[in-house]
């Protein structure tokens, strides 16, 4: 599917950090894309243990996620698969088709296992 990891909600900080650590590469900027503002806040709060808040970017739908990813060139994207309109799978397809984005790792997040 174009992802390097998969997390099922609810996600603990331990699970999140374990998934990030499996990347075995430095992570300095992350985009959190989820249509639920509470989930975005939760992930950003968890990530604060490792990243300054300004390096934890947010997007609330797939179209916004693509815009933020293109602009910021993050080291990682945490991507909800079940967003309305432009869903997570479409974001992954768009990233795979774009040479500038295809090497950015994506950890898919879903409420469904």
Residue pairs with C-beta under 8 A, 6 or more apart in sequence:
1 89
1 92
1 108
2 92
2 93
2 95
2 96
2 106
3 79
3 92
3 105
3 106
3 107
3 108
4 22
4 23
4 105
4 106
4 107
5 19
5 22
5 23
5 105
5 106
5 107
5 108
6 107
6 108
6 109
6 110
7 15
7 16
7 19
7 78
7 107
7 108
7 109
7 110
8 109
8 110
8 111
8 112
8 113
9 39
9 109
9 110
9 111
11 43
11 109
13 46
13 49
16 43
16 46
16 47
16 78
17 46
17 49
17 50
19 107
20 27
20 50
20 76
20 107
23 76
23 105
25 75
25 105
26 75
27 50
27 51
27 75
27 76
28 51
28 55
28 75
29 51
29 55
29 56
29 57
29 72
29 73
29 74
29 75
29 76
30 47
30 51
30 55
30 56
30 57
30 74
30 75
30 76
30 77
30 78
31 57
31 58
31 59
31 65
31 68
31 69
31 72
31 74
31 76
31 77
31 78
32 40
32 43
32 44
32 47
32 56
32 57
32 58
32 59
32 78
33 40
33 58
33 59
33 60
33 61
33 62
33 64
33 65
33 68
33 77
33 78
33 79
33 80
33 83
33 88
33 91
34 40
34 43
34 60
34 78
34 79
34 80
34 83
34 109
35 60
35 61
35 80
35 82
35 83
35 84
36 80
37 60
39 80
39 109
40 58
40 60
43 56
43 78
44 53
44 56
44 58
47 56
48 56
57 68
57 72
57 74
58 68
59 65
59 67
59 68
59 69
61 83
61 84
61 85
61 86
62 83
62 85
62 86
62 87
62 88
62 90
62 91
63 85
63 86
65 77
65 79
65 86
65 91
66 86
66 91
66 94
66 95
68 74
69 77
69 91
69 95
69 101
69 104
70 98
70 100
70 101
73 100
73 104
74 104
75 104
75 105
76 104
76 105
76 106
76 107
77 91
77 95
77 104
77 105
77 106
77 107
78 107
78 109
79 88
79 91
79 92
79 106
79 107
79 108
79 109
80 88
80 109
80 110
81 87
81 88
81 89
81 108
81 109
81 110
82 88
82 110
82 111
82 112
88 108
88 110
91 106
92 106
92 108
94 101
95 101
95 102
95 104
95 106
96 102
